[in-house]
């Protein structure tokens, strides 16, 4: 059989379940670590509930993803997940979902593995959003997840460190209100409101223009130049202010 004919026939099967995100949709990718709970608590023995070493690995992975060939205007990370907001006109690979998912998951997994020194995996899903309001809602949703995760994690690990096993700690917290959990921490000397904001609101990464002073060997004088740099924000705003903050990057 002639190769060109066979190639044409077989590619139909390869492309039979291709999905393409419409050009009028905003693009967000969400990546999650696979088996990271066991990785962080049993294999690597990171400090619970939060470890700055793990945090920094996640931030570095977001930075790498934002500079891996796609036009990502904003990155967000909390716990073991990452969310990426793409430029409105991003059309790499014709917006094929499988391309975004495979490349982003592969790149993130490789980057985190190199930092950690052992193989790990992150998965990826694409989230098409119809308008800017939904973009705001998405990131407010993930920030609220960060807040809930932080409160639950601090309570859970406080109980564990006091001697409760996993089932006992989960049973005590099951169905309990936010006020109950805050009081639980406060009774042990922990004011949840005063914990680091990055634990409760997540971390934002974005491109910004920064002024840099350099020396021009031709003119023999110092000169100022503007460079694009990835900035990390560990003290994000919350509520509507955060929604507007995220939306501002869509104008970049």
Secondary structure, 3 states (H helix, E strand, C coil): CCHHHHHHHHHHHHCCCCCECCCCCEEEEEEEECCHHHHHHHHCCCCCCCCHHHHHHHHHHHHHHCCCCCCEEEEEEECCEEEEEECCCCCHHHHEHHHHHHHHHHHHHHHHHHHHCCCCCEEEEEEEECCHHHHHHHHHHHHHHHHHHHHHHHHHHHHHHCCCCHHHHHHHHCCCCHHHHHHHHHCCCCCHHHCCHHHHHCEEEEEEEEEEEEEECCCCEEEEEEEEEEEEECCCCCHHHHHHHHHHHHHC
